[in-house]
Amino acid sequence: MEEIIDGYAEWQNRPDLTGIGRMPERAAFFRYADKREALSEAGLQSARCMPLNGKWRFRLYPNHQKRPEGFADPNFRAAGYNTIEVPGSWQMQGYGVPQYCNMQYPWEGKEEPVPPYAPVETNPVGCYLKSFQLPVAWAEKRVFLRFEGVESAFYLFVNGNRIGYAENSFGPSEFELTAFLHPGKNLIGVEVYRWCTGSWLEDQDFWRFAGIFRDVYLYAANESFLADIALSALPDAAYQNGELEASAWVDTPKPGQRLEMTVLDGGVIVGYDSADVPKGGQLSLHATIAKAKLWSAEKPHLYTVLFALSGMKACWNMSP
């Protein structure tokens, strides 16, 4: 893992820095233990997921100079910390007020706007703490933490270890925690900055909030797992059949693995393809759907696409 220095000095002087220790961005889908669970579309309620939504311990500091550096250490005494609901913006829970801006930057009038730097004195920092029990069934799994949206930038800590950094308020961020977890109770700390260098690009005509405002959850995966999928679905030249192309990436591929793609319409199989997983983990699949029901705004027909690694107890459901 790349060495991380003092947070504020790090990203303040690197406007090109948008993440450290963060997993590559991927398509949005859930991982399931088997086909039955995948077709149930259990989502966050699946056996491979642990939602962390709910009450977190929280305290808001005026700026990064006032926040304690060791707040995420398991031995830290979180005196003065209250509870806050996640997901939720802290302004909607009694910490500051929402701010609406149109033409000016949000901190104008308080600090001089100096691009590409974020404000220093008027840049509140929210410190979040959350404990969880690692499921016994996950002991031999790889474990990841996914944030669906945090405004505007944050550092992640687990059991006192600094894991990484991310910005991009309205995009998800994932981190692998496997090496930092232990059986039983574990502690997550999140240090959220209201403004970052990316805030210059997020300056639009909208209400300004801050905090962990979308779902947060843990998920487990096998050592080798389907990491990303890209789908392209187009009709043929006669607008009769549908052609589905899938580009997939398997993380840490194993010899003898095979990836299967099954297309279903109301539970009926209408397309299928499979291929051996190469050493690099990158592969493509193709299926033709006869007499495809084309999507339109008036008749928005959708298909379900199921992916499974042969010999691996895991499935992925690409149904919306």
C-alpha positions as CSV (number, residue, x, y, z in Angstrom):
1,M,0.0,0.0,0.0
2,E,1.3,3.5,-0.9
3,E,2.5,5.5,2.1
4,I,0.1,8.1,3.2
5,I,1.3,11.3,4.8
6,D,-0.8,14.0,6.6
7,G,-4.1,14.1,4.7
8,Y,-4.7,17.8,4.2
9,A,-1.2,18.6,3.0
10,E,-1.3,15.6,0.7
11,W,-4.4,16.3,-1.4
12,Q,-4.3,20.1,-1.0
13,N,-1.1,20.2,-3.0
14,R,-2.1,17.5,-5.5
15,P,-5.3,18.5,-7.3
16,D,-4.8,15.5,-9.7
17,L,-5.0,13.2,-6.7
18,T,-8.5,11.6,-6.5
19,G,-7.8,8.4,-4.6
20,I,-5.3,6.3,-2.8
21,G,-5.7,2.6,-2.0
22,R,-9.1,2.7,-3.8
23,M,-10.2,-0.2,-6.0
24,P,-10.7,0.5,-9.7
25,E,-14.1,1.7,-10.6
26,R,-16.5,-1.0,-11.8
27,A,-20.0,-1.7,-12.9
28,A,-22.7,-1.7,-10.2
29,F,-23.7,-5.2,-9.2
30,F,-24.0,-7.4,-6.2
31,R,-22.1,-10.7,-5.5
32,Y,-24.1,-13.7,-4.4
33,A,-23.2,-17.1,-2.9
34,D,-25.3,-19.1,-5.4
35,K,-27.7,-18.9,-8.3
36,R,-30.8,-19.1,-6.1
37,E,-29.7,-16.1,-4.1
38,A,-28.7,-14.2,-7.2
39,L,-32.1,-14.6,-8.8
40,S,-33.8,-13.5,-5.6
41,E,-32.0,-10.1,-6.1
42,A,-31.4,-9.9,-2.4
43,G,-29.0,-7.0,-2.8
44,L,-27.8,-5.7,0.6
45,Q,-29.6,-8.5,2.3
46,S,-27.5,-11.2,0.6
47,A,-25.2,-13.5,2.6
48,R,-22.2,-11.9,1.1
49,C,-23.2,-8.3,2.2
50,M,-23.2,-6.5,5.5
51,P,-25.0,-3.1,5.4
52,L,-23.4,-0.5,7.7
53,N,-26.3,1.9,7.5
54,G,-27.7,3.2,10.8
55,K,-26.2,5.0,13.8
56,W,-22.6,6.0,13.7
57,R,-20.7,7.9,16.3
58,F,-19.9,11.4,15.0
59,R,-18.3,14.7,15.8
60,L,-17.9,17.8,13.6
61,Y,-14.7,19.8,13.9
62,P,-14.3,23.4,12.5
63,N,-11.3,22.4,10.3
64,H,-8.6,19.8,10.0
65,Q,-6.3,21.5,12.5
66,K,-8.9,21.1,15.2
67,R,-9.7,17.4,14.6
68,P,-7.8,14.7,16.6
69,E,-5.4,12.7,14.5
70,G,-5.9,9.5,16.4
71,F,-9.7,9.5,16.5
72,A,-10.0,6.2,14.6
73,D,-7.7,4.3,17.0
74,P,-9.5,1.6,18.9
75,N,-8.1,3.0,22.2
76,F,-9.3,6.5,21.4
77,R,-11.8,7.9,23.9
78,A,-14.5,9.4,21.8
79,A,-15.7,11.9,24.4
80,G,-18.2,14.4,23.0
81,Y,-19.1,12.2,20.1
82,N,-22.9,11.9,19.4
83,T,-24.7,9.6,17.0
84,I,-25.7,10.4,13.5
85,E,-27.7,8.5,10.9
86,V,-25.9,7.1,7.9
87,P,-26.7,7.6,5.1
88,G,-27.5,11.2,5.7
89,S,-26.0,14.7,5.3
90,W,-24.8,16.2,8.6
91,Q,-26.5,19.5,7.8
92,M,-29.8,17.8,8.0
93,Q,-29.1,16.4,11.4
94,G,-28.2,19.5,13.3
95,Y,-24.6,20.1,12.2
96,G,-24.4,23.3,10.3
97,V,-26.8,24.4,7.7
98,P,-27.4,23.6,4.0
99,Q,-25.9,26.1,1.6
100,Y,-27.2,27.1,-1.8
101,C,-24.8,28.7,-4.3
102,N,-25.3,29.8,-7.9
103,M,-22.5,31.9,-9.3
104,Q,-20.0,32.2,-6.5
105,Y,-17.9,29.5,-4.7
106,P,-19.3,28.4,-1.4
107,W,-16.4,29.7,0.7
108,E,-16.3,33.2,-1.0
109,G,-16.6,35.9,1.7
110,K,-15.0,33.7,4.3
111,E,-11.7,32.8,2.5
112,E,-10.1,34.1,-0.6
113,P,-10.7,31.7,-3.5
114,V,-7.3,30.5,-4.7
115,P,-7.6,27.7,-7.3
116,P,-6.9,24.8,-7.1
117,Y,-6.7,24.9,-3.3
118,A,-9.6,24.1,-1.0
119,P,-10.3,26.5,1.9
120,V,-8.4,25.9,5.1
121,E,-10.0,27.6,8.0
122,T,-13.6,27.3,6.8
123,N,-13.4,23.6,5.9
124,P,-15.3,21.5,8.5
125,V,-14.2,17.9,9.1
126,G,-16.7,15.2,10.2
127,C,-15.2,12.2,12.1
128,Y,-17.3,9.0,11.9
129,L,-16.8,5.8,13.9
130,K,-18.6,2.5,13.4
131,S,-17.9,-0.9,15.0
132,F,-18.9,-4.3,13.5
133,Q,-18.5,-8.0,14.0
134,L,-16.7,-9.9,11.2
135,P,-18.9,-12.9,10.3
136,V,-17.3,-16.2,11.0
137,A,-18.3,-17.4,7.5
138,W,-16.1,-14.6,6.1
139,A,-12.9,-15.8,7.7
140,E,-11.4,-17.2,4.5
141,K,-12.9,-14.5,2.2
142,R,-11.6,-11.3,0.8
143,V,-13.6,-8.4,2.4
144,F,-14.3,-5.0,0.7
145,L,-15.9,-1.8,1.9
146,R,-18.1,0.2,-0.5
147,F,-19.3,3.8,-0.1
148,E,-21.9,4.8,-2.6
149,G,-21.5,8.5,-2.0
150,V,-19.5,10.7,0.4
151,E,-19.4,14.5,0.0
152,S,-16.8,15.8,-0.7
153,A,-13.6,13.8,0.2
154,F,-12.6,11.3,2.9
155,Y,-9.9,9.2,4.5
156,L,-10.7,5.7,5.6
157,F,-9.3,4.0,8.7
158,V,-9.8,0.4,9.9
159,N,-8.7,-0.7,13.4
160,G,-6.4,2.4,13.5
161,N,-4.8,1.7,10.2
162,R,-5.0,4.3,7.4
163,I,-6.4,2.5,4.4
164,G,-6.8,5.2,1.7
165,Y,-8.4,8.3,0.4
166,A,-11.2,9.2,-2.1
167,E,-12.9,12.2,-3.6
168,N,-15.7,12.5,-6.1
169,S,-18.9,13.2,-4.1
170,F,-21.4,11.5,-6.4
171,G,-19.4,8.4,-7.3
172,P,-18.8,5.2,-5.3
173,S,-15.5,4.2,-3.7
174,E,-14.3,0.7,-2.7
175,F,-11.4,-0.4,-0.6
176,E,-10.1,-3.9,0.3
177,L,-9.9,-4.4,4.0
178,T,-8.9,-8.1,4.2
179,A,-5.4,-7.6,5.6
180,F,-6.6,-5.1,8.3
181,L,-9.4,-7.1,9.8
182,H,-9.4,-9.6,12.6
183,P,-11.9,-12.1,14.0
184,G,-14.7,-10.5,16.2
185,K,-15.1,-6.7,16.6
186,N,-13.5,-4.3,14.2
187,L,-13.6,-0.5,14.0
188,I,-14.1,1.8,11.0
189,G,-13.2,5.5,11.1
190,V,-14.0,7.9,8.3
191,E,-12.6,11.5,8.2
192,V,-14.8,13.5,5.8
193,Y,-13.8,17.0,4.5
194,R,-16.6,19.3,3.4
195,W,-14.4,20.8,0.7
196,C,-11.5,19.4,-1.4
197,T,-9.7,20.4,-4.6
198,G,-12.4,18.6,-6.5
199,S,-15.0,21.0,-5.1
200,W,-13.9,23.5,-7.8
201,L,-15.3,21.1,-10.4
202,E,-18.4,20.3,-8.4
203,D,-19.4,24.0,-8.3
204,Q,-22.8,23.9,-9.8
205,D,-26.2,25.5,-9.2
206,F,-27.3,23.2,-6.4
207,W,-27.6,22.7,-2.6
208,R,-24.4,22.0,-0.8
209,F,-24.4,19.3,1.9
210,A,-21.6,17.1,3.4
211,G,-21.2,13.7,4.9
212,I,-21.8,10.0,4.1
213,F,-25.1,10.5,2.3
214,R,-25.5,7.1,0.4
215,D,-25.4,3.4,1.4
216,V,-22.3,2.0,3.0
217,Y,-21.7,-1.8,3.1
218,L,-19.2,-4.6,3.4
219,Y,-19.1,-7.5,1.0
220,A,-17.2,-10.7,0.8
221,A,-15.6,-12.4,-2.2
222,N,-13.6,-15.5,-3.0
223,E,-9.9,-15.1,-3.5
224,S,-10.7,-15.2,-7.3
225,F,-13.8,-13.3,-8.2
226,L,-15.5,-11.4,-11.0
227,A,-14.3,-7.8,-10.6
228,D,-15.9,-5.9,-13.5
229,I,-18.4,-6.4,-16.4
230,A,-19.2,-4.2,-19.3
231,L,-22.3,-5.0,-21.4
232,S,-23.3,-3.8,-24.9
233,A,-26.8,-4.8,-26.1
234,L,-27.8,-3.8,-29.6
235,P,-30.4,-5.1,-32.1
236,D,-29.2,-6.7,-35.4
237,A,-29.6,-4.9,-38.7
238,A,-33.2,-6.2,-39.2
239,Y,-34.2,-5.2,-35.6
240,Q,-35.2,-8.8,-35.0
241,N,-32.6,-10.4,-32.8
242,G,-30.5,-8.9,-30.0
243,E,-26.7,-9.1,-29.8
244,L,-25.3,-9.0,-26.2
245,E,-21.5,-8.5,-25.8
246,A,-19.9,-8.8,-22.4
247,S,-16.4,-7.8,-21.5
248,A,-15.3,-9.2,-18.1
249,W,-12.4,-9.1,-15.8
250,V,-11.7,-11.8,-13.2
251,D,-9.4,-10.7,-10.3
252,T,-6.7,-13.3,-9.4
253,P,-7.8,-15.9,-11.9
254,K,-7.1,-19.6,-11.2
255,P,-6.2,-22.3,-13.7
256,G,-9.2,-24.2,-15.1
257,Q,-11.8,-21.5,-14.4
258,R,-14.7,-20.9,-16.7
259,L,-17.1,-17.9,-16.8
260,E,-20.7,-18.5,-17.8
261,M,-23.2,-15.9,-18.9
262,T,-26.9,-16.7,-18.9
263,V,-29.6,-14.4,-20.2
264,L,-33.1,-14.8,-18.8
265,D,-36.4,-13.4,-19.7
266,G,-39.0,-14.0,-16.9
267,G,-37.0,-16.9,-15.6
268,V,-36.6,-18.5,-19.1
269,I,-33.1,-18.9,-20.5
270,V,-33.0,-17.0,-23.9
271,G,-29.2,-16.7,-24.3
272,Y,-26.0,-18.4,-23.1
273,D,-22.2,-18.3,-23.5
274,S,-19.2,-19.5,-21.6
275,A,-15.4,-19.2,-21.9
276,D,-12.3,-20.3,-20.2
277,V,-10.7,-17.6,-18.0
278,P,-7.3,-16.7,-19.4
279,K,-4.2,-16.0,-17.2
280,G,-4.7,-12.2,-17.4
281,G,-8.4,-12.5,-16.3
282,Q,-9.7,-10.5,-19.3
283,L,-12.3,-12.2,-21.5
284,S,-15.3,-11.6,-23.7
285,L,-18.7,-13.4,-24.1
286,H,-21.5,-13.1,-26.7
287,A,-25.1,-14.2,-26.8
288,T,-27.8,-13.8,-29.5
289,I,-31.4,-13.3,-28.2
290,A,-33.8,-14.4,-30.8
291,K,-36.8,-12.1,-31.5
292,A,-35.5,-9.7,-28.8
293,K,-38.0,-7.4,-27.1
294,L,-36.4,-4.0,-27.7
295,W,-36.5,-1.5,-24.9
296,S,-38.3,1.8,-25.4
297,A,-39.7,4.5,-23.1
298,E,-43.2,3.2,-23.9
299,K,-42.3,-0.5,-23.4
300,P,-39.2,-0.7,-21.2
301,H,-38.6,-4.4,-21.3
302,L,-35.6,-5.6,-19.4
303,Y,-33.7,-8.9,-19.3
304,T,-31.7,-10.4,-16.5
305,V,-28.0,-11.5,-17.0
306,L,-26.4,-13.9,-14.7
307,F,-22.7,-14.5,-14.4
308,A,-21.0,-17.4,-12.6
309,L,-17.5,-18.7,-12.3
310,S,-17.4,-22.5,-12.7
311,G,-16.1,-24.3,-9.6
312,M,-16.7,-21.1,-7.6
313,K,-19.6,-20.7,-5.2
314,A,-20.5,-17.3,-6.4
315,C,-22.9,-15.6,-8.9
316,W,-23.5,-12.1,-10.1
317,N,-26.9,-10.7,-11.2
318,M,-26.9,-7.8,-13.6
319,S,-30.7,-7.3,-13.4
320,P,-31.4,-3.6,-12.7
